[in-house]
């Protein structure tokens, strides 16, 4: 039997035009429900020994909370929170509560989705355009991403940043400290601002964001304010070694705040600076010559390679040779530390593409963005990147560095009884 109706059924907001997306969302919904159920069963099993006076279990299931949509990378996924009832909690007794690690009580979007918001902001997207832009990725029914919601999220980022800047550092100790400045011309007028960044390595080999503020890269005063602020919040133990570009005002500030910290110049920056003073026809060979210096197995070989480089290029390219020689000692400090750490210590960027990611996501952006907002966005990007930072290789050597054990050419110096007595 055919229908004579001329009414056309329109796609409803919860319908998906792409069958693959529909399959993915349905699968995600089932998997999430199963995972939360497993969490609840594990929690109940741990609490099974808790009984009421009459022998009944104290904790029992109590249905589900209302269904809500959680915004994910594949669009909104409907979920329901499992509810438990504590039958033994009296009027003044403490109630036992269950909190899902997978599905927090007030979660409305995944953390990975929140991480993409500052990226879009820095790429030139205004708050009013978020809903339209994300609808193309997540579906037009994407909830909880209105301009007002984004503004509230920005306020949360500001609170996170303020809390992070006030954190107590009395219990922190960083063996190594990397320093760099991130210039952001885009969207921050009238001049380029620089984000001063400090990353530290703990005695356990973990890398952490230590310091972050707006300042002038070459300004010793800006770096002094950053370092002095860390020290005032409890960072009393100076790092054993600091790594950075020789052009930074950081070094003067470091000598004032942490005078015992040794210095290592970044070979990546040094190579670029030397190449800038050579013609392009000479650069490939010169770059290989420089590589032979910082890849040398010991200090003596590196010193000999520096001498060879100077003799080879000084006649025609004196400025390039002077650029290398002026930081000669500071370029080879890493030989006094464990060889397992050399890959980390020879450059001021110990984590691949950390700073590059921020630069690439902010360069050539258009539109108006205040300095305060730009600082928050970059802070969120760096903190998101920090979750994937690799630990130091040879972390078992870090306690020895902290204890003051000497290393020569990357190998621990073993003191004989005769040497100790002498």
N, C-alpha and C positions, 0 to 999 in steps of 0.2 A: 504494500500500500504506500503510495507516495503522498508527501505532504505538500499542501498548497500554500503554506505560510511563506511570507516574504521577509520575516524577521531574521536578521543576521545576528548570530551569537557573537558577542565581543569577548576577547580574551580578558579573563579576570586578573586582578593584580597578583594573585598568588600562583598564576599559571606561568609556565616557562616555555618560550617558543623553541628553544634548543633542547631536543630530546636528551642529548648527552649531559647537559647541565642538570636536567631533571633527574637522570639516573645518579649523578654524582651527589646531588643534594639528598635524595632519598637514602642512598648508601651512607652518607655522612650522618644523617639523622639516626639510622639504625645502629651504626657503630657507636655513636655518642651515647645513645640510650643503653647499649650493652655495657659500655665502659663505666658509666655512672652506676648501673646496677651492680657491677662487680665491685666497685668502690664501697657501695652500701653493704654488700654481703661480707666483705672483708672487715669493715668496721663493726658490724653486728657480731661477727665471729670473735673479734677481740674483746667485745663487751659481754660475751655470753655468760661469764661467771657472775655478773652483777644480777642479783635476784631480789625480788620483793620478799617480805616476811613469809608470805604464803607459798613461796617457791616459784612463782611465775617470773618470767624474764622481765627485767626492768625496762629494756629498750625494745620497742616493737615498731614495725612499719606502720605508717599512718597516711597512706595514699600519696598523692602527688600535688605539687603546687600548680598554679595556673600556667598554661603554656605561654611561652614568650619566644620571640625571634632573636637569635644571636647572629649578628652580622659577621660573615666570614669571607674569605677570599673567593669563594664560589657562590656568594650571595647569602641571603638570610636562611638560616636553618632553624626550624621550630624545635624547641626542647621543653622538657618538663622536669622540674627538680623533685627528687624523691624526698619525702618528709618522714621523719622518725619522731616517735613520741616517747618521752621519758616519763614513765608512770610512777617513778619513785621520787620525783622532785616535789618537795613540800613547799609550803608558802615561803619559807626562808631558805630552803635548800638550793644548792647550785644545780642548775639544769645541765644535763649533758647534751651537747649539740653536735650535729654532724655537718661538716662543711666539705663540699666536694672540691678537690684540687683541680678537676677538669672543668667544672661548671660553678664558678663562684656565685654567691647568692645574688649579686646585683650586676653580673656581667651582661653587657649588651653588645659587645663586639670583641673579636679576638685581638690579642696583643699584636700579632703580625699586621693586622689591619691598622691599628693605631700607629704602628711604626711608619706606615706609608704616608700618613697625613702630613707630617712635617716635610717630607720629601716633595709632595705636591705643592705645599705652601712655598717652599723655596724655589720651585720651578716656575713661579709666577702666578699660581692659581689663587684667586681671592676666596674669602670665606663664602661669599654668595654663590660661587661656582662649584663648590664641592659636591652638592647634591647632584647636579647635572653630570659632572665628570665621572663620579663614582657609579652613577646609574648605568653608564655605558659598560662598566666592568662588572658590576654586581647585580644588575637588574634594576628596573625602574621602581620596584617596590622597596629599594634599599632604605631601611629606617634608621633613625638615630644619627643621621649625618646632616642635619639641618645646619644653617649658619649659627643658630643659637647653640646647638650641641657642640659645634667646632669651637665656638668662643669659650664655652665652659671647659672644653678639653684643654684649650690654651691656658686657661687659668690654673688648671691642674698641673700643667707643665711648669708654670711659673712657681707654684708651690713646691714642686719637686726640686726645681733648681735652687730655690732659696734654702730649702732644707739641706740639700747636698752641700751648699756653700757654707753652712753653719755646722757641719758634722764635726764631731770630736775626733781628733787624730792622735790622741795620746797613746792609743794602743797600736798605732800603725808604724811600720818600719819598712822602708824601701831600700833595697840593696843597690839598685840601679835606677837612674832617672833619665828619661828622654825628654828633650825640649824641642818644640817647633812652633812656628807661627803660621796661621792659615789666613791669607789675605782674601777678603771678600769685597770686591768692588761693586758687584751686582747688587742693586736694590738698596744700597746703603749710602746715601749721599750725605755731605757733598764730596767726601773723599773715601778712599779705601780704608776700611777698618781691619784690624788684625786680631784674630782669636789666638791668644796665647795658650798653648796646651802643654801640660806635663803629664807624662805617663810613667808609672813606677812599677818595678818588679818586687814583689814581696819575697821574704825568705823561703816561701813555699813554691816560688816559681810562677806565681800568678801575676798577670799584668792588670793594672787598674788605672783608671783615669784619676789623677791626683789633683791637678789644678787646671782651671779653665776660666778665662776672663778676657774682656776686650782690652786691648792696649796697643802699644807701638812695638813692632818686632825688634827694631834696633834700639829701643829705649831701655836703658838700664833701669830707669825709674819704674817703668811698668813691670818689668820682671822682678824688681826688688819688692814691689807691693805684693805681687803674687806669692813669692817665696816667703816673705815676712808674714803674710797672712796665714800660710800653712804652718809656719813655726809657732805663731801665736795660738793656733788651735790645737797645739800639742805635738806637732811633728818635731820632736827634740833630737832624735838620732839622725845625724846627717847621712845621706846616701854615700856609698863607697865610690861610685863613679857616675858622672853625668855625661850625656852624649847629646851633641847638637851641632848646628852649623856655626862656623867660626864668625859669621857676620852678626850673630845675635848679641844684643845687649845683655843677654842672659848671663854671660860669663862674669862680667863685672859684678852683677847682682849676686851671683853664686858665691863669689869670693867674700862678699860682705856678710851674707847670711849663713852660708855653710862653707867656711874657709878650708876645711879639711877634705872636702870632696874633690876627688881627682877628676881630670877633664879628658874627654875623648872627642876629637873632631869627627864629624860625619864624612865618610869617604864618598858617599853619593853626592853630597853638596860640593865637596872639594873637587871631585872629578868634573862636575859641571862648570865650576868656576875656572879651572885650568883650561878646559876645552874652549871656553869663551875667549881666551887670549891666544888661541891658535887658529890658523887658517883651516878651512874645512878639509883641504887636501891632506893635512897632517894629522887631523883628529883621530882617524881609525887606529893608526899605529901608536899614537900617544896614549890613547885610551887603553890599549893593550899593555903598554909599558906601565901605566898607573896600576892596572889590575895586578900585574906581577908584584907590585909593592905590597898592596894590602892582602894579597893571597899568599904571601911568602910564609913558609912554615915556621920561621923564627925571626927575632928582631934583627940579628946580624945580616941575614939575607935581605930583609926589607931595607935596612940602612944602605947596603951595597946597591940595591936596586934604585934607591933615591939618588945616590951619587951618580949612578949610570945615567939616569934620566936627566939630571942637571947638566952633565957633561955633553949629552947628546943634543939638548935643545937650547942651552943658554946663549949660544952665539947669535942665533936668530930670534929667539923668543924668550927674552930675559924676563918679561912680565909673567909669563906662564910659570917659569922656574921659580921666581920669587914668590908667587902665589902658593906654590907647593911647599917651599922651604920655610916660610914664616910660621907654619904650624907643624913643623917636622916632629917635634917631641909629642905634641898632643895627638897627632895622627897615629902614633904607635903605642899609646898607653894600653891598648887592649891586650898586648902581649904579657902584661903583668896580671892577667886574669885567666880563669880556666879556659882551655881551648874549646870546650863544649859551648861556651857562651860567645865565642868570637862572632858568629853570624849575627847575633843580636846586638853586639856592642860596636860594630864597625859602621853602623848607620843610625840616624836619628829616627828612622821609621821601622821599628821592630816588627810591626804587624802589617802584612801585605795590604796595600791599598786603603788603609784607614783614612789618612788625610786626603789621599787622592779621591776617595769616594765623596768626601764632603766638598772638595773643590769642584769636582765634576758636576755635582748636583746644585751648585750655587752659581757657577760661572754663566754669564750671558743671560741671566734671568731678567725679566722685565717687570715693570710695575713698581708701586711704592711699597716699601716694607721698612718698618722702623728698625732702628738698631736693636732695641730691646727684643722685638719679635725675632729678628735674625739670630740673635744670641741664643734664644730659647730653641729655635729650630735646629741650629747646629749642635747645641748641647744634646738634644734628643737623638740626633743622628749618630753622634759619637758614642753615646751611652748604648744605643742599639747595636752599634758595631762592636762594642766592648764584649758583648755576650759571646762572640765567636773568636775572640783573640786567643791565639795559641799560647800555651805555657812555655816557659823557657826550657830549652834542651839542657840536659845535665843539671837538673834541679838539685841533685844530691850534692853538688859542689857549692851551692849557695851558703849553707851553714859554715863552710870553711872560710868563705870570703868574709862573712860576718865576724867570725872569730879572729880574723886577721892573719890567716895562713898565707904565706907568701907563695906566689907562682912565678915561674920564670919560663917564658916562651910557652905559656899555657899549661905547664906541668907543675904540680905541687913540689915545692922545695922541702926535702926531708932533712931535718937537722940531725946530725949524728951526735952522740954524747960528747965527743971531743969538741965539736963546734959549739954546742950549748955551753960547755964549761969555759971555753975561750971567750 
